[in-house]
Amino acid sequence: MTASAIFAHFQSDMNSKTCISCEKDLTSEDIGFHKKMVNRGAEEFMCIDCLCEYFGIPREKADEMIENFRRMGCVLFN
């Protein structure tokens, strides 16, 4: 599967998804971070703020991690 096909599939997965913890509407970044940190095959997701609380890390650290994943070419954050 090509990177663009994976990205298209990933984008279609985010239609009307909400955080399983706080019920906030999720962004593609929320879903990508959950897949990267918890389970790439997940079908239910937590938002970045709830994941930060769960893992005990500050939001700024999560933002740094996401930027690093982007720079490394991770298809979850294109």
C-alpha positions in Angstrom: 0.0 0.0 0.0 1.4 3.4 -1.0 1.8 6.2 1.5 -0.9 8.2 -0.2 -3.3 5.2 0.0 -2.6 4.8 3.7 -3.1 8.5 4.2 -6.5 8.4 2.3 -7.6 5.4 4.4 -6.5 7.2 7.6 -8.4 10.4 6.6 -11.6 8.4 5.9 -11.2 6.8 9.4 -11.6 10.1 11.1 -15.1 10.9 10.0 -17.2 11.8 13.0 -14.9 10.2 15.6 -15.0 11.4 19.2 -12.6 10.9 22.1 -13.6 7.8 24.2 -12.6 9.7 27.4 -14.0 13.2 27.0 -16.2 12.9 23.9 -14.4 15.8 22.1 -14.5 15.7 18.3 -11.2 14.3 17.1 -8.8 15.8 14.6 -6.5 13.7 12.3 -3.7 14.7 14.7 -5.6 13.2 17.7 -6.1 10.0 15.8 -2.6 9.8 14.5 -1.1 10.4 18.0 -3.3 7.7 19.5 -2.4 5.2 16.7 1.3 6.1 17.2 1.3 5.9 21.0 -1.3 3.2 21.7 -2.2 0.9 18.8 -1.8 1.5 15.1 -4.8 -0.7 14.5 -7.1 1.1 17.0 -10.7 1.9 15.9 -11.5 4.0 19.0 -9.4 6.9 20.1 -8.5 9.4 22.8 -7.7 13.0 22.0 -4.2 14.3 22.6 -5.1 16.0 25.8 -6.6 12.8 27.3 -3.6 10.8 26.1 -1.3 13.3 27.8 -3.1 13.0 31.0 -3.1 9.2 30.7 0.6 9.0 30.0 1.5 11.8 32.5 3.2 14.1 29.9 2.7 17.8 29.3 0.8 18.8 26.1 4.0 20.6 24.9 5.9 17.3 24.9 3.2 15.7 22.8 3.4 18.6 20.3 7.2 18.1 20.1 6.8 14.4 19.6 4.2 15.0 16.8 6.5 17.4 15.1 9.4 14.9 15.3 7.2 12.2 13.8 6.3 14.5 11.0 9.9 15.3 10.3 10.7 11.6 10.2 8.0 11.1 7.6 5.4 9.2 9.6 2.4 8.8 7.4 0.1 9.3 10.4 1.0 13.0 10.5 1.2 14.1 6.8 
